[in-house]
């Protein structure tokens, strides 16, 4: 299905935002209830490792990294955002994006990737586990979404090639 995974471009933002909004509507992808404006999103994600999966030129999914801390000691640790368009789910887009994101993150000097999922988002947890992520914790009733408390599962992957 995927024709290409390449660096996300600024003009991809409308499609990226739409896909993020679809994720918000699932109620199990993020605690956010609205998508941010481009400047806010751009400023909260690393400049490197922004990927878009395309099918016939159309953005089918995206992945990006956010720093987990502004402290220099954690400069090689980043949190994953990965979203797949509703029409492209279940077709390997997430798998292809995560595989390329891992490769690109190591090229960029990232030694640990972190993913935080809703506890009920088993598909996302399984995807991450298939790439060597391990569960490092569960946060009980960490935040509310639409008045409902949710647990999150924290998974991480330590690079086997960078920072060893």
Secondary structure, DSSP 8 states (H G I E B T S, - for coil): ---EEEE--GGGHHHHHHHHHHHHHHSSS-S-SS---HHHHHHHS-SS--EEEEETTEEEEEEEEEES-SSGGGTTEEEEEEEE-GGGTTTTHHHHHHHHHHHHHHHTT--EEEEEEETT-HHHHHHHHTTT-EEEEEEEEEEEETTEEEEEEEEEEE-SSS--
